[in-house]
Each structure stands twice: as structure tokens, then as C-alpha cells.
Amino acid sequence: MTLEIKLDKANKHCSNCDTKYSVEWDTEEQDLEPLTCPFCGYEVELDDEEDVEERYESSDEDDSWN
């Protein structure tokens, strides 16, 4: 019987210490993507964070509160 461990992998770039690295984590134990640089501890931005911000900034629904 073999245990199958599902790992997620992400390539990151820390703008604080200017390091490129990849990180793998077991999604059974940790379902959130690691958010800090393992070398300096700086909070690293998510890759799709800009897409989320643009989606909310371009929304015309914000003007219809009244």
C-alpha cells in the first residue's frame, strides 16, 4: 500500500530580498498557499491579486448605493 500525498507547487518572487524560489506544500495539511518568504519573512503577493483588484475597481455597481 502506497500513500499518495497531493502537493501543490508555486513559483514565487520576493520583492524584499529579491529572491526567486518555488514552494511545495501538502494540501491535506495546509490548504492555503504560503504567503511569506521563507528567507526573510516578508509577505509575498499572490499571483492573481491584481486580477481581483481590477475586477472590483472596474465595477459600476459601487455607484448605485443610493
C-alpha positions in Angstrom: 0.0 0.0 0.0 1.4 3.3 -1.0 0.4 6.7 0.4 -0.3 9.3 -2.1 0.4 12.8 -1.0 -1.0 15.6 -3.0 1.4 18.6 -3.2 0.7 22.0 -4.6 3.6 24.0 -6.0 4.0 27.7 -6.6 6.8 29.8 -8.1 7.4 33.0 -6.1 9.5 36.1 -6.2 10.2 38.1 -3.0 10.5 41.8 -3.8 12.1 42.5 -0.4 15.2 40.2 -0.7 14.9 39.8 -4.5 14.9 36.0 -4.3 13.1 33.7 -6.7 12.0 30.4 -5.2 9.5 27.6 -5.5 7.5 26.2 -2.6 5.6 22.9 -2.3 3.1 22.1 0.4 0.8 19.2 1.3 -2.8 20.3 0.6 -4.2 17.7 3.0 -2.4 19.5 5.9 -2.4 23.1 4.7 -5.0 24.3 2.1 -3.8 27.9 2.0 -0.9 29.0 -0.2 2.2 30.1 1.8 2.2 33.9 1.9 5.6 34.7 3.4 9.1 34.4 2.1 11.0 31.6 3.8 14.2 33.5 3.6 13.3 37.0 5.0 9.7 36.6 6.3 8.4 39.3 4.0 4.8 38.9 2.9 4.8 37.9 -0.8 1.9 39.0 -3.0 -0.4 36.4 -4.6 0.0 36.0 -8.4 -3.7 36.7 -9.1 -4.2 39.5 -6.6 -4.0 42.2 -9.4 -6.8 40.5 -11.2 -9.1 40.6 -8.2 -8.3 44.3 -7.5 -9.1 45.2 -11.2 -12.4 43.3 -11.1 -13.6 45.3 -8.1 -12.2 48.7 -9.2 -13.9 48.5 -12.6 -17.3 47.6 -11.1 -20.0 50.2 -11.8 -22.3 48.8 -9.2 -20.4 50.8 -6.5 -22.1 54.0 -7.7 -25.6 52.7 -7.1 -25.8 52.7 -3.3 -28.4 55.5 -3.1 
